[in-house]
């Protein structure tokens, strides 16, 4: 729901729904990993350790999306970047 609302907001603000900005791309990757996780929970062979591994990868990707991309400060979302003290 958040990605859809963000796309509508981006269309109003920047004139397009999706720009393949690094932050948008990593948000899409995160969404995809957790969609795989939800589907893996319904498969009997993937329950337990395998689905927990997919969830852990998704958690790691959230950290990359939040800290990694913000620390780089690139793309349309550079207004949300952190400033590192010198």
N, C-alpha and C positions, 0 to 999 in steps of 0.2 A: 504494500500500500504506500509505503514511504517513497519508493522509487517512482511509482506512478504520479504521486503528488509532486515530487521533485521535477519530473519531466514536464508536467503542466506549468509549474512555476518557471522552469527554464525557458519554455516556449514564450511565456509572457515577458520575461526579463531579457532574453538574448535572441529570441526569434527562431529557435529550433528546439526540438524536444531532446535531442541527444547530440553531443559534440565529440564524443570519444575523448574527452578530457581524462587525464590520469585518475582523478578522483571518481569520476563516473564509471570508468572502466573497472577499477578495483571494487566499486560497489556492486557492479554487475557480476564480477567474479565471486564475490562474497555470497550474493544471492544464489548463484548457480551451485556453489558448494553446499549451501544449506538446503537447496532443493534436492540435491543428490542425497544428502543426509536423510531428509524426510522420506524419500523414496526407498532408501536402503533399509529403513526401519520396517517397511512393509514386506520386505523380502526375507524369508525364513533363513536363507544362507548368510545374510549380511547382518543379522541381529547380533548384539553383544559387542565383541571386541572390534569388529570391522566398522560398525556404525559409530562406535566411540572414536575410532581413529579418524573417520571423516569429520566428525564434530570437532575434534581437536585441530584438524587442519583448517576448518572454518574459523575457529577462534584465533588461530595464528594469522589468518588472512585479515581478520578484523583489525588486529593490531597493526599489520602492515598498512591497511587502508587508513587507519586513524593517525598513527604516528609517522609512518614512513613517508606517505605522500604529503602530509602536512609539514613535516620537517624539510622536505625538498622545496616546497613553496612554488610549484610549477603549475601551469594551466589556469583555467578560468577560476578555480577555487583557491587561488593564492591569497585572497583576503582572509582565509581561515588558517593561514600558516602560522606556525610558532616562530617567535624570534629567539634566537639563541644568544645568550649573553657572551660577550667576548672576553 
